[in-house]
Amino acid sequence: MTIAKSLGISVALGAAVSLSALPASAGHCVRAGASATAITKDVATVLAKETLYQSNMMAGRSARGPASVSCQYLGVVTKCTARQVACK
């Protein structure tokens, strides 16, 4: 083999290895969030998750993994915030 041929093969192999190191879904990902307020914690949780789902669908994103929900009691009502990683 000539030096030029060897160099060409090594460059091609290097490019193939570097491309295979990229993740399968190299799309744009965000940590999406939504909140809801209701009288009970259960209702606020369901509404926050549904709002997050609708937000992701309208933005053309698909969810990755489960949504995490945190709630805070505010006297008479409960406010819940749902967060989830979503990618295009």
MMTF fields as JSON, N, C-alpha, C and O atoms, coordinates in Angstrom:
{
  "mmtfVersion": "1.0.0",
  "mmtfProducer": "UNKNOWN",
  "numBonds": 351,
  "numAtoms": 352,
  "numGroups": 88,
  "numChains": 1,
  "numModels": 1,
  "chainsPerModel": [1],
  "groupsPerChain": [88],
  "chainIdList": ["A"],
  "bondAtomList": [4, 2, 8, 6, 12, 10, 16, 14, 20, 18, 24, 22, 28, 26, 32, 30, 36, 34, 40, 38, 44, 42, 48, 46, 52, 50, 56, 54, 60, 58, 64, 62, 68, 66, 72, 70, 76, 74, 80, 78, 84, 82, 88, 86, 92, 90, 96, 94, 100, 98, 104, 102, 108, 106, 112, 110, 116, 114, 120, 118, 124, 122, 128, 126, 132, 130, 136, 134, 140, 138, 144, 142, 148, 146, 152, 150, 156, 154, 160, 158, 164, 162, 168, 166, 172, 170, 176, 174, 180, 178, 184, 182, 188, 186, 192, 190, 196, 194, 200, 198, 204, 202, 208, 206, 212, 210, 216, 214, 220, 218, 224, 222, 228, 226, 232, 230, 236, 234, 240, 238, 244, 242, 248, 246, 252, 250, 256, 254, 260, 258, 264, 262, 268, 266, 272, 270, 276, 274, 280, 278, 284, 282, 288, 286, 292, 290, 296, 294, 300, 298, 304, 302, 308, 306, 312, 310, 316, 314, 320, 318, 324, 322, 328, 326, 332, 330, 336, 334, 340, 338, 344, 342, 348, 346],
  "bondOrderList": [1, 1, 1, 1, 1, 1, 1, 1, 1, 1, 1, 1, 1, 1, 1, 1, 1, 1, 1, 1, 1, 1, 1, 1, 1, 1, 1, 1, 1, 1, 1, 1, 1, 1, 1, 1, 1, 1, 1, 1, 1, 1, 1, 1, 1, 1, 1, 1, 1, 1, 1, 1, 1, 1, 1, 1, 1, 1, 1, 1, 1, 1, 1, 1, 1, 1, 1, 1, 1, 1, 1, 1, 1, 1, 1, 1, 1, 1, 1, 1, 1, 1, 1, 1, 1, 1, 1],
  "groupList": [{"groupName": "MET", "atomNameList": ["N", "CA", "C", "O"], "elementList": ["N", "C", "C", "O"], "formalChargeList": [0, 0, 0, 0], "bondAtomList": [1, 0, 2, 1, 3, 2], "bondOrderList": [1, 1, 2], "singleLetterCode": "M", "chemCompType": "L-PEPTIDE LINKING"}, {"groupName": "THR", "atomNameList": ["N", "CA", "C", "O"], "elementList": ["N", "C", "C", "O"], "formalChargeList": [0, 0, 0, 0], "bondAtomList": [1, 0, 2, 1, 3, 2], "bondOrderList": [1, 1, 2], "singleLetterCode": "T", "chemCompType": "L-PEPTIDE LINKING"}, {"groupName": "ILE", "atomNameList": ["N", "CA", "C", "O"], "elementList": ["N", "C", "C", "O"], "formalChargeList": [0, 0, 0, 0], "bondAtomList": [1, 0, 2, 1, 3, 2], "bondOrderList": [1, 1, 2], "singleLetterCode": "I", "chemCompType": "L-PEPTIDE LINKING"}, {"groupName": "ALA", "atomNameList": ["N", "CA", "C", "O"], "elementList": ["N", "C", "C", "O"], "formalChargeList": [0, 0, 0, 0], "bondAtomList": [1, 0, 2, 1, 3, 2], "bondOrderList": [1, 1, 2], "singleLetterCode": "A", "chemCompType": "L-PEPTIDE LINKING"}, {"groupName": "LYS", "atomNameList": ["N", "CA", "C", "O"], "elementList": ["N", "C", "C", "O"], "formalChargeList": [0, 0, 0, 0], "bondAtomList": [1, 0, 2, 1, 3, 2], "bondOrderList": [1, 1, 2], "singleLetterCode": "K", "chemCompType": "L-PEPTIDE LINKING"}, {"groupName": "SER", "atomNameList": ["N", "CA", "C", "O"], "elementList": ["N", "C", "C", "O"], "formalChargeList": [0, 0, 0, 0], "bondAtomList": [1, 0, 2, 1, 3, 2], "bondOrderList": [1, 1, 2], "singleLetterCode": "S", "chemCompType": "L-PEPTIDE LINKING"}, {"groupName": "LEU", "atomNameList": ["N", "CA", "C", "O"], "elementList": ["N", "C", "C", "O"], "formalChargeList": [0, 0, 0, 0], "bondAtomList": [1, 0, 2, 1, 3, 2], "bondOrderList": [1, 1, 2], "singleLetterCode": "L", "chemCompType": "L-PEPTIDE LINKING"}, {"groupName": "GLY", "atomNameList": ["N", "CA", "C", "O"], "elementList": ["N", "C", "C", "O"], "formalChargeList": [0, 0, 0, 0], "bondAtomList": [1, 0, 2, 1, 3, 2], "bondOrderList": [1, 1, 2], "singleLetterCode": "G", "chemCompType": "PEPTIDE LINKING"}, {"groupName": "VAL", "atomNameList": ["N", "CA", "C", "O"], "elementList": ["N", "C", "C", "O"], "formalChargeList": [0, 0, 0, 0], "bondAtomList": [1, 0, 2, 1, 3, 2], "bondOrderList": [1, 1, 2], "singleLetterCode": "V", "chemCompType": "L-PEPTIDE LINKING"}, {"groupName": "PRO", "atomNameList": ["N", "CA", "C", "O"], "elementList": ["N", "C", "C", "O"], "formalChargeList": [0, 0, 0, 0], "bondAtomList": [1, 0, 2, 1, 3, 2], "bondOrderList": [1, 1, 2], "singleLetterCode": "P", "chemCompType": "L-PEPTIDE LINKING"}, {"groupName": "HIS", "atomNameList": ["N", "CA", "C", "O"], "elementList": ["N", "C", "C", "O"], "formalChargeList": [0, 0, 0, 0], "bondAtomList": [1, 0, 2, 1, 3, 2], "bondOrderList": [1, 1, 2], "singleLetterCode": "H", "chemCompType": "L-PEPTIDE LINKING"}, {"groupName": "CYS", "atomNameList": ["N", "CA", "C", "O"], "elementList": ["N", "C", "C", "O"], "formalChargeList": [0, 0, 0, 0], "bondAtomList": [1, 0, 2, 1, 3, 2], "bondOrderList": [1, 1, 2], "singleLetterCode": "C", "chemCompType": "L-PEPTIDE LINKING"}, {"groupName": "ARG", "atomNameList": ["N", "CA", "C", "O"], "elementList": ["N", "C", "C", "O"], "formalChargeList": [0, 0, 0, 0], "bondAtomList": [1, 0, 2, 1, 3, 2], "bondOrderList": [1, 1, 2], "singleLetterCode": "R", "chemCompType": "L-PEPTIDE LINKING"}, {"groupName": "ASP", "atomNameList": ["N", "CA", "C", "O"], "elementList": ["N", "C", "C", "O"], "formalChargeList": [0, 0, 0, 0], "bondAtomList": [1, 0, 2, 1, 3, 2], "bondOrderList": [1, 1, 2], "singleLetterCode": "D", "chemCompType": "L-PEPTIDE LINKING"}, {"groupName": "GLU", "atomNameList": ["N", "CA", "C", "O"], "elementList": ["N", "C", "C", "O"], "formalChargeList": [0, 0, 0, 0], "bondAtomList": [1, 0, 2, 1, 3, 2], "bondOrderList": [1, 1, 2], "singleLetterCode": "E", "chemCompType": "L-PEPTIDE LINKING"}, {"groupName": "TYR", "atomNameList": ["N", "CA", "C", "O"], "elementList": ["N", "C", "C", "O"], "formalChargeList": [0, 0, 0, 0], "bondAtomList": [1, 0, 2, 1, 3, 2], "bondOrderList": [1, 1, 2], "singleLetterCode": "Y", "chemCompType": "L-PEPTIDE LINKING"}, {"groupName": "GLN", "atomNameList": ["N", "CA", "C", "O"], "elementList": ["N", "C", "C", "O"], "formalChargeList": [0, 0, 0, 0], "bondAtomList": [1, 0, 2, 1, 3, 2], "bondOrderList": [1, 1, 2], "singleLetterCode": "Q", "chemCompType": "L-PEPTIDE LINKING"}, {"groupName": "ASN", "atomNameList": ["N", "CA", "C", "O"], "elementList": ["N", "C", "C", "O"], "formalChargeList": [0, 0, 0, 0], "bondAtomList": [1, 0, 2, 1, 3, 2], "bondOrderList": [1, 1, 2], "singleLetterCode": "N", "chemCompType": "L-PEPTIDE LINKING"}],
  "groupTypeList": [0, 1, 2, 3, 4, 5, 6, 7, 2, 5, 8, 3, 6, 7, 3, 3, 8, 5, 6, 5, 3, 6, 9, 3, 5, 3, 7, 10, 11, 8, 12, 3, 7, 3, 5, 3, 1, 3, 2, 1, 4, 13, 8, 3, 1, 8, 6, 3, 4, 14, 1, 6, 15, 16, 5, 17, 0, 0, 3, 7, 12, 5, 3, 12, 7, 9, 3, 5, 8, 5, 11, 16, 15, 6, 7, 8, 8, 1, 4, 11, 1, 3, 12, 16, 8, 3, 11, 4],
  "groupIdList": [1, 2, 3, 4, 5, 6, 7, 8, 9, 10, 11, 12, 13, 14, 15, 16, 17, 18, 19, 20, 21, 22, 23, 24, 25, 26, 27, 28, 29, 30, 31, 32, 33, 34, 35, 36, 37, 38, 39, 40, 41, 42, 43, 44, 45, 46, 47, 48, 49, 50, 51, 52, 53, 54, 55, 56, 57, 58, 59, 60, 61, 62, 63, 64, 65, 66, 67, 68, 69, 70, 71, 72, 73, 74, 75, 76, 77, 78, 79, 80, 81, 82, 83, 84, 85, 86, 87, 88],
  "secStructList": [7, 7, 2, 2, 2, 2, 2, 2, 2, 2, 2, 2, 2, 2, 2, 2, 2, 2, 2, 2, 6, 1, 7, 1, 7, 7, 1, 7, 3, 3, 3, 3, 3, 3, 3, 3, 3, 3, 1, 1, 2, 2, 2, 2, 2, 2, 2, 2, 2, 2, 2, 2, 2, 2, 2, 2, 2, 2, 2, 6, 7, 3, 3, 3, 3, 3, 3, 3, 3, 3, 3, 3, 3, 3, 6, 6, 3, 3, 3, 3, 3, 3, 3, 3, 3, 3, 3, 7],
  "xCoordList": [0.827, 0.0, 0.875, 1.944, 0.393, 1.133, 0.764, -0.228, 1.572, 1.332, 0.011, -0.727, -0.285, -1.526, -2.743, -3.738, -2.675, -3.783, -3.974, -5.102, -2.867, -2.932, -3.5, -4.308, -3.075, -3.572, -5.067, -5.813, -5.504, -6.934, -7.77, -8.856, -7.292, -8.022, -8.085, -9.128, -7.001, -7.009, -7.911, -8.555, -7.967, -8.874, -10.32, -11.15, -10.634, -12.002, -12.405, -13.529, -11.504, -11.808, -11.977, -12.861, -11.157, -11.281, -12.609, -13.223, -13.063, -14.358, -15.495, -16.451, -15.4, -16.457, -16.519, -17.611, -15.383, -15.365, -15.925, -16.673, -15.583, -16.081, -17.581, -18.274, -18.102, -19.54, -20.306, -21.437, -19.715, -20.415, -20.45, -21.213, -19.65, -19.642, -20.79, -21.088, -21.442, -22.569, -23.762, -23.953, -24.568, -25.759, -26.754, -26.766, -27.582, -28.547, -29.54, -29.888, -29.994, -30.929, -30.193, -30.229, -29.54, -28.766, -29.633, -29.124, -30.94, -31.853, -31.724, -30.982, -32.453, -32.431, -33.311, -34.509, -32.734, -33.491, -33.596, -32.678, -34.71, -34.945, -35.527, -36.033, -35.454, -36.13, -37.404, -37.4, -38.484, -39.769, -40.448, -40.213, -41.284, -41.993, -43.356, -43.586, -44.253, -45.603, -46.116, -45.718, -47.002, -47.551, -49.063, -49.639, -49.685, -51.14, -51.486, -50.762, -52.587, -53.057, -54.474, -55.315, -54.735, -56.068, -56.295, -55.393, -57.506, -57.858, -57.108, -56.614, -57.015, -56.332, -55.022, -54.834, -54.128, -52.835, -53.007, -52.31, -53.919, -54.145, -54.583, -54.073, -55.521, -56.02, -54.923, -54.755, -54.181, -53.104, -52.018, -51.456, -51.716, -50.713, -51.164, -50.386, -52.395, -52.925, -52.942, -52.577, -53.357, -53.419, -52.021, -51.833, -51.052, -49.679, -49.096, -48.458, -49.312, -48.808, -49.478, -48.814, -50.778, -51.5, -51.044, -50.902, -50.815, -50.334, -48.947, -48.66, -48.084, -46.752, -46.849, -46.142, -47.719, -47.927, -48.387, -47.857, -49.368, -49.89, -48.816, -48.722, -48.015, -46.936, -45.919, -45.487, -45.545, -44.592, -45.177, -44.478, -46.433, -47.067, -47.158, -46.882, -47.537, -47.669, -46.311, -46.24, -45.243, -43.899, -43.235, -42.136, -43.888, -43.33, -42.217, -41.338, -42.254, -41.228, -41.799, -43.007, -40.899, -41.319, -40.617, -39.44, -41.344, -40.836, -39.796, -39.878, -38.824, -37.781, -37.837, -37.443, -38.319, -38.383, -39.63, -40.439, -39.769, -40.967, -40.876, -39.789, -42.031, -42.088, -41.905, -42.434, -41.156, -41.033, -41.985, -42.073, -42.684, -43.684, -43.354, -43.095, -43.368, -43.203, -44.401, -44.847, -44.91, -46.104, -45.833, -45.003, -46.56, -46.43, -47.828, -48.629, -48.103, -49.399, -49.366, -48.474, -50.336, -50.374, -51.609, -52.365, -51.822, -52.978, -54.213, -54.465, -54.992, -56.225, -56.012, -56.72, -55.059, -54.828, -53.441, -52.586, -53.249, -51.954, -51.462, -52.216, -50.179, -49.567, -48.554, -47.657, -48.696, -47.772, -47.059, -47.639, -45.773, -44.963, -44.433, -43.826, -44.66, -44.162, -43.012, -43.09, -41.944, -40.775, -40.368, -40.498, -39.864, -39.505, -38.586, -38.748, -37.628, -36.761, -37.54, -38.136, -37.52, -38.223, -37.326, -36.64, -37.337, -36.463, -37.273, -38.344, -36.738, -37.352, -36.785, -37.159],
  "yCoordList": [-1.181, 0.0, 1.25, 1.294, 2.226, 3.481, 4.289, 4.009, 5.283, 6.122, 6.883, 7.031, 7.359, 8.107, 7.219, 7.668, 5.967, 5.042, 4.734, 4.703, 4.508, 4.227, 5.414, 5.251, 6.608, 7.82, 7.984, 8.347, 7.72, 7.816, 6.834, 7.186, 5.616, 4.604, 5.0, 4.839, 5.511, 5.883, 7.085, 7.161, 8.022, 9.168, 8.701, 9.165, 7.788, 7.268, 6.513, 6.661, 5.713, 4.986, 5.947, 5.752, 6.969, 7.961, 8.684, 8.933, 9.025, 9.687, 8.762, 9.198, 7.488, 6.532, 6.349, 6.268, 6.284, 6.119, 7.349, 7.22, 8.55, 9.761, 9.922, 10.414, 9.52, 9.603, 8.584, 8.85, 7.431, 6.432, 6.809, 6.214, 7.777, 8.211, 9.163, 9.418, 9.697, 10.594, 9.808, 8.656, 10.403, 9.708, 9.485, 10.216, 8.466, 8.122, 9.251, 9.537, 9.888, 11.0, 12.285, 12.722, 12.876, 14.081, 15.32, 16.38, 15.204, 16.326, 17.3, 17.069, 18.383, 19.426, 19.014, 18.787, 18.915, 18.518, 19.676, 20.488, 19.741, 20.754, 20.089, 18.969, 20.782, 20.324, 21.156, 22.283, 20.57, 21.262, 21.234, 20.328, 22.224, 22.278, 22.914, 23.71, 22.552, 23.116, 23.066, 22.202, 23.992, 24.003, 24.147, 24.605, 23.743, 23.842, 24.046, 23.598, 24.72, 24.983, 24.445, 24.673, 23.722, 23.153, 23.023, 23.266, 22.638, 22.483, 21.321, 21.444, 20.186, 19.02, 18.749, 19.168, 18.042, 17.695, 16.753, 16.894, 15.804, 14.844, 15.535, 15.233, 16.455, 17.165, 18.052, 18.108, 18.741, 19.61, 18.799, 19.256, 17.599, 16.734, 16.304, 16.379, 15.859, 15.422, 16.584, 16.41, 17.754, 18.911, 19.356, 19.736, 19.314, 19.697, 18.733, 19.161, 17.43, 16.439, 16.595, 16.487, 16.846, 17.018, 18.294, 18.298, 19.363, 20.607, 20.412, 20.931, 19.666, 19.355, 18.542, 18.819, 17.543, 16.719, 17.574, 17.443, 18.444, 19.301, 20.262, 20.514, 20.79, 21.701, 21.003, 21.558, 19.794, 19.027, 18.703, 18.806, 18.317, 17.967, 19.193, 19.088, 20.335, 21.551, 22.031, 22.65, 21.755, 22.169, 21.126, 21.358, 19.978, 18.932, 18.146, 17.61, 18.074, 17.337, 16.011, 15.866, 15.042, 13.772, 13.613, 13.945, 13.106, 12.991, 11.893, 10.873, 12.112, 11.128, 10.848, 11.687, 9.687, 9.312, 9.85, 10.551, 9.509, 9.932, 11.396, 11.964, 11.984, 13.362, 13.38, 12.52, 14.356, 14.532, 15.65, 16.681, 15.443, 16.398, 16.822, 15.987, 18.13, 18.658, 19.55, 20.32, 19.432, 20.187, 21.027, 20.683, 22.138, 23.042, 23.476, 23.944, 23.312, 23.711, 25.206, 25.692, 25.952, 27.407, 27.87, 28.7, 27.363, 27.758, 26.983, 25.916, 27.489, 26.84, 25.922, 24.925, 26.239, 25.485, 24.842, 25.158, 23.93, 23.278, 23.581, 23.472, 23.967, 24.241, 23.142, 22.905, 22.466, 21.405, 21.807, 22.425, 21.434, 21.694, 20.368, 19.607, 20.091, 18.871, 19.246, 20.232, 18.454, 18.688, 17.382, 16.299, 17.517, 16.335, 16.72, 17.786, 15.866, 16.101, 15.707, 14.632, 16.603, 16.337, 16.769, 17.787, 15.986, 16.239, 16.334, 15.741, 17.091, 17.194, 16.126, 16.025],
  "zCoordList": [0.0, 0.0, 0.0, 0.608, -0.683, -0.685, 0.552, 1.224, 0.832, 2.007, 1.86, 2.833, 0.671, 0.445, 0.674, 1.243, 0.237, 0.414, 1.907, 2.399, 2.62, 4.053, 4.808, 5.723, 4.422, 5.066, 4.816, 5.725, 3.595, 3.267, 4.066, 4.525, 4.244, 5.016, 6.485, 7.12, 7.031, 8.449, 8.701, 9.747, 7.762, 7.91, 7.854, 8.636, 6.936, 6.82, 8.085, 8.563, 8.624, 9.861, 11.024, 11.858, 11.095, 12.161, 12.104, 13.141, 10.908, 10.751, 11.156, 11.798, 10.787, 11.152, 12.658, 13.221, 13.316, 14.769, 15.453, 16.422, 14.976, 15.623, 15.407, 16.298, 14.247, 14.02, 14.85, 15.257, 15.106, 15.901, 17.372, 18.132, 17.798, 19.192, 19.492, 20.659, 18.456, 18.677, 19.205, 18.817, 20.081, 20.556, 19.425, 18.435, 19.589, 18.545, 18.306, 17.16, 19.362, 19.219, 19.584, 20.734, 18.619, 18.87, 18.692, 18.325, 18.947, 18.81, 19.959, 20.914, 19.852, 20.869, 22.046, 21.873, 23.225, 24.419, 25.403, 25.525, 26.092, 27.122, 28.352, 28.284, 29.475, 30.687, 30.785, 31.28, 30.3, 30.239, 31.606, 32.406, 31.864, 33.131, 32.969, 32.059, 33.864, 33.88, 35.304, 36.084, 35.644, 37.001, 36.957, 35.971, 38.056, 38.184, 39.652, 40.541, 39.892, 41.249, 41.375, 40.505, 42.477, 42.712, 44.22, 45.022, 44.584, 45.998, 46.629, 47.749, 45.925, 46.495, 45.755, 44.612, 46.433, 45.847, 44.655, 43.651, 44.758, 43.673, 42.385, 41.306, 42.503, 41.317, 40.737, 39.519, 41.587, 41.111, 40.408, 39.413, 40.915, 40.281, 38.901, 37.95, 38.771, 37.476, 36.488, 35.325, 36.93, 36.039, 35.602, 34.446, 36.495, 36.142, 35.113, 34.152, 35.312, 34.357, 32.996, 31.965, 32.982, 31.723, 31.009, 29.786, 31.75, 31.158, 30.555, 29.477, 31.248, 30.727, 29.441, 28.472, 29.434, 28.248, 27.062, 25.959, 27.288, 26.227, 25.717, 24.516, 26.626, 26.241, 25.344, 24.333, 25.716, 24.902, 23.532, 22.524, 23.483, 22.207, 21.291, 20.096, 21.83, 21.02, 20.506, 19.444, 21.239, 20.83, 19.935, 19.432, 19.73, 18.887, 19.554, 18.88, 20.884, 21.628, 22.112, 22.301, 22.311, 22.9, 24.242, 24.382, 25.216, 26.581, 26.687, 26.003, 27.546, 27.854, 29.35, 30.159, 29.708, 31.123, 31.808, 31.2, 33.087, 33.827, 34.261, 34.369, 34.504, 34.986, 36.499, 37.203, 36.994, 38.444, 38.859, 38.192, 39.951, 40.412, 41.837, 42.704, 42.066, 43.427, 43.726, 42.876, 44.941, 45.32, 46.565, 47.408, 46.651, 47.785, 48.222, 47.413, 49.508, 50.052, 50.316, 51.012, 49.763, 49.89, 50.652, 50.147, 51.824, 52.623, 52.24, 52.799, 51.301, 50.891, 49.69, 49.545, 48.84, 47.61, 47.611, 48.438, 46.659, 46.474, 45.07, 44.103, 44.958, 43.661, 43.387, 44.195, 42.241, 41.847, 40.56, 39.668, 40.495, 39.311, 38.805, 39.558, 37.528, 36.883, 35.959, 35.226, 35.997, 35.145, 34.473, 35.044, 33.23, 32.46, 31.309, 30.715, 30.992, 29.838, 28.582, 28.513, 27.591, 26.329, 25.174, 25.258, 24.097, 22.947, 21.659, 21.533, 20.712, 19.378, 18.499, 17.33]
}
